[in-house]
């Protein structure tokens, strides 16, 4: 693994802190990791599929929260 500069370490640490502060209720928090070699349109299509499947959630409030989380991703 390549050596990280001091600035890179700082940015990485800040990003981790922001992730640690994220709060969600159960399945309503969506984290998306996009590998560098993965085309963005593949990820977009995947999220569209997940959003489509979220319409099958029985609880109206959970369905709404999951859909909103996917839309904001």
N, C-alpha and C positions, 0 to 999 in steps of 0.2 A: 504494500500500500504506500502511496506517495506521502511524503512529509507535508504536513499542513503548516502554513505560515501562521503567525500570531493572529493576524486579522481573520483568517479562515477559521481558526479555533474559536475566536470571539463570536463570529457570525453563527457558527454551528451551535455553540453554547446558548446563544440568544434564541435560536430556532427551537432548541430542545425545551427551553424554559416556556416559550409560547405554547408548545404542544402540551406540556405538563399542566398548563393553566386551563386548557380546554375542558369543558364540562358538557356532559350529555347524559340523557337518561336511557340506559340500556342500549338498545339498537338504534337509537335516534342520533347518535354521534357517528359521523362518517369520516373515516380517514382514507385518503387516497394516496398511494405511493405509485409514482410513474417511473419505471426504470428508464434510464437514458436511451436505451435502444428501442423502446416501445413507441410506436407512432401514436400521436395524440388522438387521431381519429379512432383508433382501437379502444382507447380508454373512454372516449366520448360515447361510442356505441355501447360499451359495457354499462356505463352509467345510465344510458337511456333504457337499456334492458332492465336494470335494477329498479329504475323509476316505474317502469311498466308493471313489474312484479309487485311493487309496493302498493299498487291499487287493490291487491288481494288481501291486505291486512284488514282484519275484522274490526278492530278498535278504531273508531273515527279519529280520535285524538292522536293515537300512535301513527296511523296512516298519514295524517297531516304533517306530523313532526318528521317522519322519515322522508316523506316527499320533499319537504322544505330543506332538509339536510342534504339530500342528493342534489337538489337544484343549486344549492350554494357551493357545492364541491367543485 
